[in-house]
Amino acid sequence: MNFSRFALALFSFGAVMPVIAAEQSLSQQREIYQKINQLLSISQSENTQNIAKALLDEMKDYPLYPYAEYKLISSNLANTDFAQIEAYLQRRKDFPLAKNLTKQWVIQHQNNQDWQGILANQDKLPKDIVSQCALLQAKSPISPVIDTNNQNALKSAVNSAQILTEKAEHPLPQAELEKLWLTGNSLPKACDPILDQWNQTGGLTADLIRRRAVLALEQGNSGLLTHLSAQTQDTGLQNWLKTLAAIQKTPQKLKDPANPFNPDKLEPNTQNKRIAKALFPSFVRTIKDNEVGDPQRLLAQFDGWAKRFNLTAEETTDWEIAVISQLFDSPNTLLQQWRDTELKNLKADKLTERRIRMAIRNKEDIKPWLTLLSDKAKNADEWKYWTAKTLQRSTDKAEQNQANALLSSLLNQRGFYPMLATQELGRAYQINLRNEENLAKPTASSKPENPAPAKPSAQELTAQKYAAELSRIEELRILADTNNMNTEWRSLFARANFDEQIALTEYARDKQWFDLQVEGTILAKAWNHISLRLPNAYPQWFDLLLKNKKIDRTFAMAIARQESAWKPYVTSSADARGLMQLLPSTAKLTAQKAGLPYSNANQLYDPFNNIMLGTAHLQELQDKYGNNRILISAAYNAGGSRVDQWLAKSAGKLTMAEFVASIPFYETRGYVQNVLAYDAYYQLLQNKKAQIFANEEYNRLY
């Protein structure tokens, strides 16, 4: 055998061996970490903890060692001194979960009735509500004298006689407890013992219960409002609370003259003013336009209520806006005339914008409504565009020039309306996608013979600075621990400056952490860094799954980016799942129609499966609406039946811009605009000749 070849092979083998060994070690440590979590999730016995400690010693170099250490400490808080917690916090200053330990320690020692331990460390405890309640309980006159090993003694300690005796000698801190009590939010269970004790000693008065009920009403906390009736034995107060809870659920009862909360009956004091203000918006939403004979009479009644409770001019205006908003779309001509008159007086931007959209939908002159907008609203891209469109129709040359100037001011900006302006002016859409500096590169003649070593890049320096955090994030991704992964990422960005945030986002891009890349641009507010905001994610799967489909890759990617920000693990409040946010019902139906594999909803968290079914659904919509991304994206977001209703209502009268502007759903309107903008950006990023709008989109009537 040739000696040089043998030597080279031997050298290569020797170089690879440490890498293999390191990977094996990492794999073994990962297995140990998972075993520790498994053991401590099942049992926190002394024996189990000893095994976990022994395992912990075997993985000290593992990136997730702090998590295993945290798990071990939190499983034995009953036997942990606060000094040990402090030592851990000192060691793990930048570990995002570390701060939770002090709160957990307080809860554990409250449950164990270790009042002396809590009092001994009261200056070091966190200021959260749980710790505050535990400390108040520890300071209470009864808690320290309880025999924690004797349940009978515990029960007898809170009997009325002892409480009253202790109250006389050591009253509870009334001011602190009132401050704690007076919130519209539900308090944690850790607060129940001290609040029950306070109630039994007479500190919780009827007035305090009423005041908290009003706070709960203002917060819309119906559960708390119902709960408060159990805090009193006063029949009158109970009835008051139950009636208030009932009217919150059925606010139309407010107009019943027999109802004690009818504003004509309520005594005009500060508390009742707050009740009236809290109930009014939900009450207005129950008004039906066919029940309103004379809107002026209705407003006069509400104005009487406003005066009765001495509402400010701003508060009265808010009431009027609520009434107009409720009756806005009424087909009643009298109500329409009243609405328009009031809008001209109010000049409230949100209502004015709604009226402009209605005028666009109805092919009315929008110029009178545009003039009512505030200067701030007029400066928005959308209203600049529509102002230009009205000026274009003028025969005045100066106004036509002003229209062109307005459209030109939108060029090279981000977003849907700059794209429309570009189309109107017949220009090519151009935008700085990468936000990179044009650094002068040295020519061959200027290059030094002995160049100095290259300085580390900002990304390299940032990666070195945050190496431990980035290693943890990488392991958490491998283990699919997305909650802790996202917590780590947000914690990292909270400490980093803007340049470091961009470097971290670039690091995520290079690692193909598409979800964290997008999240990084959001946390950094890096809106101009388009190439970072729009990762080229899963291109091979999109190409494979879009074969023989009439959907462009850039459009499908734009949908996924808008839907999930490239987070394959997310679930919406409506139960839409994964990258392209498919409802399980939609996925099942699409799979049946297309002959694709689908067995259960969790399949949608797999990127390949989600793209497979999501692109198939897009093709279904393409089959229905043709090469029209406006209609496809609107249907993907709001459903095809709604899009069909909107098209039927517009009856082929609207241009593309008019149809988009008059989409009645705020979310869908923004969704369509974002998707088309993202599609254009993706085309430019992928070096395609950008077609901002297809002829089938721009030239048709809707």
Summary of the structure (lengths in Angstrom):
residues: 702
radius of gyration: 32.7
end to end distance: 78.1
largest distance: 106.6
contacts: 2040
relative contact order: 0.04
helix: 68%
strand: 0%
